[in-house]
Amino acid sequence: MAQPEPAGASAGALDPTGNGRVQRPSRIAGIGRFTGRRLLTGLGTLAFVLVFNFFLFQMLPGDPLARYKGAREISAEDLAALRQELESPLWEQFFNYIKDPLQLDSYSTIQGKPVWDVIATALPWTLILLGTSTLLATVIGIWIGIRAGWNRGSKFDKNSTGITLFLYATPEFWLGLLLILFFSTGFWIFPGIFPSGSAIGSGLDPWTVDGVISIAWHTVLPAASLAAVYLADYSLIMRASMVDELGQDYLMTARAKGLMDRAIRRGHAVPNASLPTITLIFLNIGFIIGGAITVETVFSYPGLGLLTWNAIQADDLPLLQALFLFFSVSVIVFNMIADIVIAAIDPRIRL
């Protein structure tokens, strides 16, 4: 029968100094190793997206060069270079694509401009809409989730859960149409006070006070549409996390010490219950960038969503390929950021 290992030998194996203390990996080293693993995973996902992005648009029928006939800004020399590139063997096209996956020299068939210049023009408007709607949904949703979870089964809990679930099940474009009907066109007792299209008034400079006010006024309805739909994401997850924390021993200990209920909720329950919500914030940022297509189309908001819709309508494959890559990379990057932030906050993740 094997003899049990002496306690000193085990401690020495765990502690090279021999002082009997177990040496745990440092916080920075743990975060560094976790970040390295997530970066490798993200690079692998990105490689798959690049390959998929290339072959997906290669499989579409039709003559790609014929789509450039309406683009007046493309010269005959550029068209000849495009023709030569499109007639080259598939393996050569793929090799050239891998060397330059961003395709910096690709032109939009709608506008005849480089695709990334077109995307850069629309991106700030989507960021304004995204930032506003995400901030509203996060702040209001977390507040609802905290209050509903802490007072589980209350009237507020039942009403807020029902309302947020109803909004979550509502299609974004339909909610946007309702907002236009009530608050833009005007209906019954509701006056039409908000604009229903564009992102800024005609002829206004966005860097002036009047321009900023106009941008804010034009953003109200589309931002409200997105925020209302994503409200349930934050409120329900925060509520579920709060309910899970209610039965934890550390809350009972805090109550036994005589802490006030409000202090226990703010200082103990909320920080621990917020971890899943932090992950959701970053994930939703990546998804909403590509998910605002219907809202931007309904409100004629000149962001990436409306640009994607116009590219689909016009069969602008180079622009669609660049947009697909941009949306995919956004999801991958924000997913990695979410994992790294959670690992830095919660040691259980990185260990």
Buried (B, 14 or more C-beta within 10 A) or exposed (E): EEEEEEEEEEBBEEEEEEEEEEEEEEEEEBBEBBBEEBEEBBEEBBEEBBBEBBEEBBEEEEEBBEBBEEBEEBEEEBBEEBBEBEEEEEEEBBEEBEEEBEBEBBBBBBBBBBBBEBBEBBBEBBBBBBEBBBEBBBEBBBBBBBBBBBEEEEEEBEEBBEBBBEBBEBEBBEBBBEBBBBBBEEEEEEEBEBBBEBBBBEEBEBEEEEBBEBBEBBBBBBBBBBBBBBBBBBBBBBBBBBBBBBEBEEBEEBEEEEBEEEEBBEEBBBEBBBBBBBBBBBBBBBBBBBBBBBBBBBBBBBBBBBBBBBBBEBBBBBBBBBBBBBBBBBBBBBBBBBBBBBBBBEEEBBE
